[in-house]
Amino acid sequence: METIDIRPILDDRELEEALDLWAEVFPKDRAFFEERIRLDPECGGRETTWVARVNDRLAAAVQIFPFFIHYKGMELKCGGIGNVAALPEFRGRQLVRTILRQQTKWMRRNGFDLSLLFTHIPDFYEKEGWYSLRGTSLVIEADRLPDYSHDGHCKVQLFKAADLTEVKHIYDLFNEERCGARVRTEAYWRGNLGLKRSGEFLTAFKDGRLVAYLRWELFDAERMDVVECCYLPGYQDAVCGFVNWFRSRPASGRKEIRLQVPDDHFLWRLFKRCGAREEPNHGVMWKILEPHSFYKKILLILDQRMKQKAVNEQSMLVRSDNEDVLFRFENNRLAIETLKNDAVAVDEILLRKPEELVEDLLSGTSLNHRFYAALFPKTSYAFWKSDRF
């Protein structure tokens, strides 16, 4: 009789087997996967690497990358899903799906709020509860960039190790009130900078002070991607210096530049003015692990939003995939209640699809509803591509 064993790895030998499997399935060498795990300080435990063994042969493996994200001044615990692979002869047997379901249970037990993955096959993961966060990239032809060489905005140079303290400060200021950006520790910064990636890390100085930085990488023969760009408050025009850098130093003849930044970013507005075209980006998928617990965790933020909007007293039941959450705003205070029996008295019942909830919670709702829009107003979402896994 066949035996199937799905669980976290038991020892370093199984990690070595997983590394070999990933190198066999993906068009990357073994060192690529080993480096990503070794340089991420949160991936040190065996419980983050899961495998499926069939008759004691390693058949599939999936990696969890634990981290925290910024959420309007709070920090939320997130489980990144990566290195999802099964050997060809074992595909179609639900091994990967079963690993993902067991990992979801594990993340819930261990206090994770969200899960994130990147994919080109969203339909597969949607069946397991991850949903695309609809995003947009801007693409501009390099020869359409404006010339700021005479504006004297700042001095641009390559990043040096001595710049890290100032860069960290800029990153934290720029991202702590946004939604989705990774919380970066010193150890993570150094590990991330140690990854082998084709591109450059640029810094911009104004009157001798580091005020902005930008990271770009090469992903294909035609394009270079801006994967991260942050600046100090009041120094947004420092990014014009990076535009001049691109004009004067074309990246190996790349004809286009792709931009993935929040839509309130100075570079976004600049690219739009120059006629950049928009491209949909649906490959980023999120899962809310326990919606009710998630709402409870961000209750203080939701309460402040309701008070700022001066919403009238109301109760509303939000239903999504048979999960009901009751919001009650009374006496200038928001409460989130659990339904304890079948009887419920509310002013309104609102239906939201799971994919709509993801968008509502991370980037704000598009729903024209005074009470609900006050809970989830439009906000600035940013998960930097430099943090991909």
Secondary structure, DSSP 8 states (H G I E B T S, - for coil): ---EEEEE--SHHHHHHHHHHHHHHSSS-HHHHHHHHHT-GGG-SGGGEEEEEETTEEEEEEEEEEEEEEETTEEEEEEEEEEEEE-GGGTTSSHHHHHHHHHHHHHHHTT--EEEEE-S-HHHHHTTT-EE--EEEEEEEGGGS---TTT---EEEE--GGGHHHHHHHHHHHHTTSEEEE---HHHHHHHHTS--SEEEEEEEETTEEEEEEEEEE-SSSEEEEEEEEE-TT-GGGHHHHHHHHHHS-STT--EEEE---TTSHHHHHHHHTT-EEEEE--EEEEES-HHHHHHHTHHHHHHHHHHHT---EEEEEEETTEEEEEEEETTEEEEE---SS----SEEEE--HHHHHHHHHH------HHHHHHS----B---GGG--
